[in-house]
Amino acid sequence: MSVSKFTTIAGAVLIVVLCGTFLITQTMAPAKRFEDCMGGRVAGGAIGGSFELVDHMGKIVSDVEVLDQPTLVYFGYTFCPDVCPMDVARNSTAVEILAESGLLVKPVFITIDPERDTPEYLADFVTNIHPDMIGLTGTVEQVAKVARSFKVFYRKQPGDDPDYYLMDHSSFTYLMMPEIGFVNFLRSDTSPQNVADHVACVIKAA
């Protein structure tokens, strides 16, 4: 093999290696960037994805429009008697704490009960929680798709009355960052101040 041919092959291999290293570095960078905020755990994961839903004003919106800034996403339903109201109120308080520090975070509520949660019901619900909260609904299929992408569990409890029923569902809040996606989930037992502290850490590290 001639020296020039070997040099050409070696150069091509080097370019491939460098490109691969760059892609891996860029993929891992967001996760590594937030390690201090995560207590040493690696952030991120295959959660979330593209969607098209209807907001509480009746407008069709996409994930690009909704997740255009740091966002706290919660899945629940307006007829929920206890957990959902407490969780979204906690998120609202955290958003207010962050706002006092000049950090803007959007609270989002996605229903897992689209058969009852029309835009009108959502409008009453979210406006009573926080003026900037976005409520999202859609067809049964649209909601199922976005719930699957966020790994959300939900199930209608059996009953005889088709209009009055409860829903079993997971109750995590998802922290989403623009151009990064999912960073972390927050449990229901996390206090408003701890939510705010965690979100502030992520925003400052982004």
N, C-alpha and C positions, 0 to 999 in steps of 0.2 A: 504494500500500500504506500502510495506516495505521501510525502510530508504534507503537501498542500491538501490532499484529500482527507488525511487524518485530521488536519487542523479544521477543515470545514465540518467534519462529523463531530469533532469535539466541541466546536463552537455551537453547533445545533443542539447538542445534548445539554450544554451549559445554559442555553436560552430556555430550554424546556424545564430544567431544574429550577432556574431563577423564577420563571413564571409560576411554577407549581408552588414554590416557597412563598411568593407574593400572595397567591390566592389563599393559601392556608393561613398566612399571617392576617390577611384581611378578614377571613372568616372567623378566626379566633379572637381578633382584636376586641370586638365589643364585649365578649365574654370575659376576657382577661381584664379589660378596662374597669369592670364593675366588681372585681373580686373583693376589694376592701369594703364595699357596701354589702356584700353577701356573706360576710364572716368567713371568707376563704373559699366558699363554694363557687363553682363556675356558673355564671349566669347564662340565660338564653335557653333555647331549645326549639324543637319543631312544634310550636304552638302558634295558632293564629293563621290567617291566610286571607285571600281576597274574598269579599262578600258584597252583596247588594241587598240593602234592607230599606225599610220605610221609617223615617224619623217621626217624632211626636207631632210634627207640623204637617205630616202627610207627604213629605218630600222624599223621593227616592235618592238614597245616598250610598256611596261606596266606602270601602275601608280606607281608601286614600283620603277622602274628605273627612272621615270621622277621626282617624288616627294621625292627624296632621300636627300634633304636638304631644308632649307627655300626657298620657291618658290612663285613668283607672277604669278598667272595664269590669262590670259585674253582671252576672246572669241570674235572673230571678223572675218574679211575676208580681203584678200589682195586688193580687188577692192574697198574697202570702201574709199570714197572721203575725209573724214574729221575726224570723231571721232576716228576711230581705229588708224590711224597714230599718232594722238596726244596722245592718251592714252598709246600706247606702247612706244612712245618716252619718255613720262613722267616716265613710269616704268623703262626704260633704264637709265635715269638720276638718279633716286632713287637708282638703283643698283650700279651705279658708286659712288654715295655719300657714300653708305654703304661700298663699297670696300675700300674706302680711310680710313675707320675706322677699316679695317680688318675683316669686316663681309661679308661673301660670300652668295649671294642670287641669285637664278636662275630665269631669266625671261622666261616665257613660253607663247606661242601664239597658241591657238587652233581654227582652222577655223570652222565657222558655214556654210561654202559654199564649201563643199568637191567636188562638181561637177566641179568647176573651179579651186579650190586651190589644185593643184597637188603638190607633193613634190618639183618639180622644181620651181614652182611659190613661194612656201613657202621659199625655200632656198634663192632666190633673196630678198625676203621681209625681213626675219629675219636677214640675214647677213648685210643688210644695216642699221638695227636698232641697233643691239648689237652682238658682236662676240660670246657671250655665250648664246644667245637666242635660244630656242628650238621651232621649228614650228611643229605642229601636225595636221594630217588630217586622213582620213580613208574612209570607205564606208559611204553612207548616214545613214545607220542603226547604225554604230558605233558612228558616230558623234552625232546622235540624242540621243543615250543612255547616253553618257558622259554629254551632255548638260542638259538632264533631271536630272541627278544626282547632277549637280551644280545649278539646278533651273534657267537655262538660257532660256530666251525667244528669239526666232528668227523666222523670217518669210520672205519669198521672196516676194518682191513687184510685183504686177501684171504688165505685159507688153507684147508687141507683139514680141520682139526680145528675143529668148532663150539664147543668148550669152551675152547680155548687160542688166543687171538689178541691182537693189539695194536691200539690205537686211535690214529689220528692226530688231533690236536686243538690248537687255539690254547691259549695258556697265560698269559693275562692274569688278574690279580686285580682285581676291581672294587670300588671304594670307594663304598658306598651310605650315604646319610644319610636319617634319617626325615623325612618330609614334604617332602623335596627330591628324593630319588631318586639317580640316578647322578651322581657328581662327577668321578671320574677313574679311569683304569685304571693298574695298576702292572705293569711288566715283570718277567720272571723274574730278570733280572740286577740288580734293585734290592735293596740290602742290607736286612737287618732294621732297622737303625738309620735308614736313609733312609726306609723305609716308615713307621716310627713317627713320624719328624719330620714327614713330609707329612700323615699322618693327624691328628696333634696340631694342626698349623697349621689344617687344615680344621675340626676340632672347635671350636677357639677362635674361628674366624671365623664360625661358624654362628650 
